[in-house]
Amino acid sequence: QMQLMESGGGLVQPGGSLSLSCAAPGIRLTFNVAKWYRQPPGKERELVARISSDGITNYADSVKGRFTISRNNARSTVYLQMNSLEPEDTGVYYCNVEPYWGKGTLVTVSS
C-alpha cells in the first residue's frame, strides 16, 4: 500500500527553524495538489499549506511569511520550511497527496 513518509520533525526553541520533508515513492506528484496539515495537542487537524501542480501556494494566516511549501516532482518529494517557530506551531505534521497520507512527524517548539 502506497504511503507518504514525513521526516524532519523534532524539538526546537522558539524563533528556530525546521525543515520537513515528505517522500512519496511510487507516487507521481506532477499533477497533484500537495498539502501539509498539522494537529496541535488536543485540537483538530488543520490545513497549514498547499501547493498546486503548477506551483501556486496557499498558507494558513497563522503561518504566512514564516512557512514555505515547495515540491520536487522529479524526486516525488514535498517540503515545508518553517522559520520563526512559535510554541503555537507545536503539533504532529502530516503530508497529504490525495488519497494518500503519511503517519506524521512531531514538531515541538519549546524553550
C-alpha positions in Angstrom: 0.0 0.0 0.0 1.4 3.3 -1.0 2.1 5.8 1.8 3.7 9.1 2.3 6.7 9.4 4.6 7.3 12.6 6.6 10.6 13.4 8.3 12.4 16.3 9.8 10.4 16.9 13.0 11.9 17.4 16.4 12.4 19.8 19.3 13.3 23.4 18.6 13.4 26.6 20.6 11.1 29.5 19.8 12.5 31.5 16.9 14.2 28.5 15.5 13.7 26.7 12.2 12.9 23.2 11.0 12.6 21.7 7.5 10.1 18.9 6.9 10.2 16.5 4.0 7.5 14.3 2.6 8.7 11.4 0.4 6.1 9.8 -1.9 7.9 6.8 -3.5 6.0 5.4 -6.4 3.5 8.3 -6.5 3.6 10.7 -9.4 3.3 14.2 -7.9 3.3 16.1 -11.2 -0.4 16.6 -11.5 -1.4 16.5 -7.8 -2.0 19.1 -5.2 0.2 18.5 -2.1 -0.7 19.7 1.4 0.7 19.9 4.8 -1.6 19.7 7.8 -0.9 19.8 11.5 -2.7 18.7 14.6 -1.9 20.6 17.8 -2.3 18.7 21.1 -5.9 18.4 22.0 -7.1 20.1 18.8 -8.4 19.2 15.4 -6.2 18.8 12.3 -5.8 22.0 10.4 -4.5 22.9 6.9 -1.2 24.7 7.0 -0.1 25.0 3.4 -0.9 23.7 0.0 0.9 23.8 -3.4 -0.8 23.1 -6.7 0.6 21.1 -9.6 1.8 24.4 -11.2 3.4 25.7 -8.1 0.8 28.0 -6.7 0.9 28.2 -2.9 -1.5 29.0 -0.2 -1.0 29.3 3.5 -3.0 29.5 6.7 -2.9 33.0 8.1 -1.1 31.8 11.2 2.0 30.7 9.2 2.1 33.3 6.3 5.5 34.8 6.0 7.1 32.1 8.2 6.5 28.8 6.4 7.3 27.9 2.8 6.0 24.9 0.9 7.8 23.6 -2.1 7.9 20.4 -4.3 10.4 18.5 -6.4 8.3 16.4 -8.7 11.3 14.5 -10.1 12.1 13.3 -6.6 8.5 12.8 -5.6 9.1 15.0 -2.5 7.3 17.8 -0.9 8.9 20.2 1.6 7.9 22.5 4.3 10.4 25.1 5.5 9.4 26.5 8.9 11.1 29.6 10.2 10.5 31.8 13.3 8.8 29.0 15.0 6.4 29.7 17.9 5.1 27.4 20.7 1.7 27.5 18.9 3.3 25.7 16.0 3.7 22.6 18.1 1.9 19.5 16.8 2.0 16.5 14.5 2.6 17.5 10.9 1.1 15.4 8.2 1.6 15.3 4.4 -1.3 14.7 2.1 -1.4 14.0 -1.6 -4.9 12.6 -2.2 -5.8 9.9 -1.5 -2.5 9.3 0.4 -1.5 10.4 3.9 1.7 10.0 6.0 1.8 8.9 9.6 3.1 12.3 10.7 6.1 13.8 12.3 6.1 15.6 15.6 7.2 19.2 15.9 7.7 20.6 19.4 8.6 24.3 19.9 9.6 24.9 23.4 12.3 26.5 25.5 
